[in-house]
Structures are given as C-alpha cells and as structure tokens.
C-alpha cells in the first residue's frame, strides 16, 4: 500500500498520515513535491499515470 500526498497539503493531511502509520505500518508514504491536494491527478494526469505504472510494476514484480 502506498499513501500519496502533496508536499503542500502535508499539514492538512497530518491526521490521515498518522492514521495510516498506525493502522498500516507496512504502508509506504510518498510525498509528491510542490503539489497540493489532488493537484497531481487533476493537473498532471500523465505524471500521475507514471506514478501508478511505477507502483503497479513494483507490486507485480514482488508477487512473482
């Protein structure tokens, strides 16, 4: 599991991040530089797609 959040929304997501860390200690937290909430997916869909493909390839390779 990966929890992505924008660097500029980190303060607003503090409780979410704490929850994820507490209930899913195996989760990987990934801060997207210079992004606010949903900015990556809404304004930079190609970049978002790159992140998704990278995540899926890593997950798939670890299943083999």
N, C-alpha and C positions, 0 to 999 in steps of 0.2 A: 504494500500500500504506500502510495506517495500522496502527501498533502502539499499542494502548491499554493503559494500565496505571494502577493506582490510586496515588494520591499516597502512601498509607500502605504500599505494597509496593515503592516505588521502590528502597530499599536492597537488598531481596531480588532484584530484577529487574536489578540493575546489570549483570551479565554478559550477560543477554539484550539489554538496551538497547545495550550496546557491540557485540554481535554484529550486531544489526540495523543500526546505524550503519555498521559496517564492510563488510557484505556487500550492503546495500541502501541506499546513500546517498540515494536518491530517496525513501525512506520518510518518512512524516510521523509523528512521535512525538506522542502525545496523552496527557497526564496527566489522569486523572479526579480532581478534588478530593475529599478526605475519603473515599476508597474504598480498600479492601484487595483482595486477590486474589479475583476472581470475584464480588465483592460487588455490583457493578452489575447483572450479568445475573441473579444469584440472588435478590437482594432488591428490585431496582428494575427489573423487566423492561420496564415502559413507557418508562422513561428510556433504557434500553439500546436499545430499538426506535427511539427518537427519534434516537440517535446513528447507528444503522445506516441509517435512512432518509436522514439528512443526508449521510452518506458516499456512499450509492448515488446520490443525486441529483447530488452534485458530480461523481462519476465519470461518470454518464450524460451530464451536460451538457458535460463535456470531450471526449467521444467524438464529438459531433455535428460 
